[in-house]
Amino acid sequence: MQEYVDALPLPAFVIGEDELLVAANDAALELFGPGVMGRHYITSFRQPSLLDAIEQVLSDGVPRIARYLSTETQGDKTWAVHLALMGEGRPLLITFEDQTAVEAAGTMRRDFVANVSHELRTPLTALIGFIETLRGAAKHDPAAQERFLEIMDREAARMNRLVEDLMSLNRVEATERMRPSDQVDLAAVVRSVAVALKPLADERGMTILRDRLDGSTMLSGDADQLAQVFTNLVENALKYSGRGETVTLSLNTIVNHPMTRGPAASVSVRDTGAGFDPGLIPRLTERFYRIDSHRSRELGGTGLGLAIVKHIVNRHRGRLRIESTPGEGSVFTVILPMESAG
């Protein structure tokens, strides 16, 4: 019996006819400790749902699947516990299948749907309300109609941006495992972003400075996705910095960067805005996370920009570094390898 259990790839126990644990493989003993051997299953598996399932299988012989939660140094784990009698009678074989990743994916999916629903509900509610008003109280009020139509246009544009960002995030995630192979001039990509966003900077009374962007810096990449990365970063810097502030784009090459373990190009987007608490940095690339939700929505943000940046940088096998000091501004640095890696 012990040989059969040792051959199983999952943590496994056998409960004998006397309801004691009579066999276990190394994975099972690592999960519960060697002290469980020879003990009654009730004293070893203390969670009621698992104990009830064991009792029912021993009673009627029908295989079942139960749920078991364990706490380890890496965090909580969820297990699907498969229970079945080995033959006509006892003993009972119990195997533990780790479902933590599946549970986490399900939670992420539910959170994502909830966030998308929340983001769409506000503009949709506004549009429905204004349509009702235009059909009713403001039906013959041109001034009110003009004002409401302007707001409706803004809310519709907000929904459109959200849908576009969701589609972009989906495309990026779908290709994240496929490293781009085209040769791209990174300096040219960053220069084109600076030129494209100059009107937005002028509109906000801000300046975009370029530092070491002359010449050519070639590497393997996707030009459109890299342009999207720096567009998102520069737009954020322009949106969340005050009038008269400066955004600086700088490019450096490093012979042996510790983050890429080889030659790398580093592009920094530095602003002189208000900055933020460095303790928030780990959450900035989460979907729909915003430091200031109200202000972000007012400025047209969807909460997906930095999540898209993170996935694109990952696809390029690069790194994203974020630094910020309240009152002094922020620096977002994208580090990209300049040599192919396997």
N, C-alpha and C positions, 0 to 999 in steps of 0.2 A: 504493500500500500504506500509506503514511504517513497519507493522508487517512482510510482505513478505520479505522486504529488510533486516530487522534485522535477519531473519532466514538464510540468505546466509552466507557461510563461507568466502567469498572473499569480499574485499572492493567493495561497490556497490552504485550507484546513480540512481535516476529516474529523467528524464527530462520530465516535463509536457507539455501540449499543447501550453502553452505560451513561451516555450523554456527556462523556468527557472528550477533550481534544486529544486524539491519539496520533495524529500526523500533521505536519506542516512543512512547507518549503521555506527556504531562506528569506524570500520576499515577504512572506506572511509574518515570520518571526521579526523581521526588521520593522514591520508595521506595528505589531502589537507587543514585541518583546519576548524573549525566550521563556519568561516566567509563566506564560499562559499554558504551556504544554502540561497535560495531565489534569488540568482543572476543568470544572464544569463550565459548559458554554455560557451559562447565565453570568458567571463571575468574570468571564473574559470579554463578552460582547454586551456592553451595558446599555445600549440604546434600545428603547422599547420596540421601535418599528422592526429592527432586525431580529430581536428575540421572539416577537410575535410570529414573524415569517418562519423562523426555524421551528417553532412549536407546531405551526400548521403543516409544514412539510413532513415533520416526523409523525404527525397524526394521520394525514390523508395520502401522503406520498406524491402529491402534485407539485412539480417544480415551480419555483417562484423567484421573483427578483425583488430585492429589498434595497433600501437606500441607507448608506452609512456615511457619517461625517467624521473626519479626523482633523486634528489640529497638529500641525508640524511647524518647525522653525521657519519654513518657507511660506507658511500661511495655511489657511483651511483647505481641505481637500474633500471632494465629493466622490463617493464610490457607489457603483452599481454592484450589488452583491447577488450572485447567482447561486441558488440552492437547489440541489437535486440529490435524490437517493442513488447510491451506487448499486443498482440491481433491484431485486424484489423487496428487500428490506433495508435495514441499515447496513453499512454506515452512510452518513450524509456528507456529501462533498460541498464545500463552500469556497467560491472564488470571488475575488475582489477586483473589479475593473474600474480603473481611474477615469472618472467622468468630469474632472475639474475643468479641462479645456472646453469640453462641450457645454458645460454649465456657464462658463464665462462668456463663450460665444453667444449663447442664448440671451444672457443678460445684456450684452452689448447690443444685440439686435433689438431687444425690447426698448432699451434706452434710446437707441437711434431713432426708432419709429416714434417714440414719445416726443423726442426733441424736434423731429421734423413736423410732427402734428402741431406742437406748440408754436413753432416758428411760423407756420402757415395760418394758424387760427387767427392770430391778431390782425394781419392785413385782410384776410377774408371777412372777418367780422366787421372791420371798418368799411370795406367795399359794400357789403350787404346793407349796412346802416345808411351809408350815403345814397345808395340807389333808392332805398325806401324814402329817404328825405327828398330826393330830387323828384320822385313821383308824387310826393305829398306836399309838405309845407313849403318847399322851395320850388314848386312847379312853375311858378310865374315870377321868380326872383332871379334875374340874370346875374346879379352880383354874387349871390349865394351859390348859384350854379357854377360860376367860374371858380370860386374858392373850393367848392367840394370836388370839382373835376380835377383840380390841381392836386389835391390830396389823394384822390383815387389813382391818378397817374403815378404818384410817388409810391403808393402801396403796391400797385401792380408791378412796378419796376422792381420793388423789393422782392416780391415773390419770384419774378423772373430771374433775378440774381441768385436767389436761393436754389432754384431748379438748375440753373447753369452750373453752380458750384457743386451741387449733388452729382450731376452728370460727370463733371470734371473729376471729382473725387473717385467716382466709380471707375472711370477709365484709368486713372493713375493706379488704383489698387489692383486692377486687372493685369497691369503690365509691370507691377513692382518687382517681380522675380526675374524679369527679362532685362538684363543690363543693356543699355543702348550701345551701339557700335559705330555710329556715324561720327566723323570728325567735325568738331564744332569749334569756332573761334569764340571763346568765352568773353573776351574783351569786347568784341563786336556786339555780342548779345546784350551785354550790360550797357554799352553805349546807346544801343537802340531803345532800351527801356528808359534811359535818362531823357532821350529826345522825345519819346512818346508821352512821358508824364510831365514834361516842362509846362504845358498849358495848365495842368492841374496845380502845379506849384505856383505859377503866376497868379492864378485865380485866388489862391490862398495867401498870396504875399510872401511866399517862401522861395528859397533858393536850393537848387540841386547842384552840388559841386562834384567834380570828377577828379579822382586822384589815381595816377598810374594806370589809366585806362587806354593810353595810346598803344599802338602796336598790336601784336597778335598773341593770343594765348590759346593754343590748341589742346583739345582733350576729347575723349570719347563722351558723347552726350546726345541728348535730344534737344535741339535748339528751341523748339516751341515750349517744351516743358520748362527748360531753364529760364526762358523769358517770362513764363508764368510765375516762377519762383521769385524772381527779382521784381517783377511788377507788383506782386502781392506785398512784398516787404517794403518797397518804396511807397506804395499807396498807403500802407499802414503808417509809415513814418510821417507822411504828409497829412494824413487825416487826424492823427492824435498829437501832433505838435502844434504849437500856437503860431499865430501870424508873425511873420518876420523871422521864424526859426530857419535853421539850415539842415539839409540832409546831404550827407557826404557818401559817395560811392567810391570805394577804393579796392584795388586788386593787387594781390601779392602772390608771388610764387615761392614755394618753400622746397628746398632740395630733398629734405627728409622730414616730413611732418609726422609727429608721433601718432596722430589720429588716423592717418592713412598708411603709416609705415612705409612711406615712399614719397616720391615727388607729388606735390599737390598745389592747386591753385586756391587761393582764399579770397572771397569777395565779401566785403563788409558793408553793411548799410547802417550808418551812424546818424542819429538825430540828436538835436539839442532841446528836445521837449521835456515834459514833466517827469518822464521815467516812471518806474513802478517798483513795488516791493520785490526784491530778488526771490523771496520765498514763493512767489507765484509762478516762477519760471517753469517748474516741472509740469504744470497744468496747461501751459499756453498752447501746446499743440493738440490738446484734446478737442474732439469735435464739439462745436457749439459753446466752448468755454470762452467767456469774455470777462475781462477785468472790470469793465464798466458796461453792463448789459444795455442800460438805457441809452448811453452816449453812442455805443457801437451801432445800435439799431437806428438811431437818429442820423448817423453818418453813412448808413447803407450797408453796414457790415453784416455778414451772414454767420460769423462764428466758425467758418470752415477754412478760411484762408491759410492759417498756419498748419492745419491738419494736411491740407493739400501740399504745402511746402515740404512738410516732413516726409510724406510718401514719395515725392519726386526726388528729394535728396537721398532717401534710402535706395531708390531705384538706381541712382548713379553711384551707389556705394560710398556716399559722402557722409558728412557730419554737419549738424546744425548747432551752433553755439549761440546762446543768448545771454547778454549781460545788461544790467540796468542799475542805475543809481537814482533814487528819488530826487527830483530837482535838477538832475544833470543830464538826463537823456538815456537812450538805450542803443545797444549795438547788436545787430543780428548778423552773424557771420556764417557763410556757407563755405565748407571746405570740401573740395572735389579732387579725387585722385587723377593724376595726369598720365598714369600708365595703366594698361589693362591688368586686371587681376583675374584669377580663375574664378 
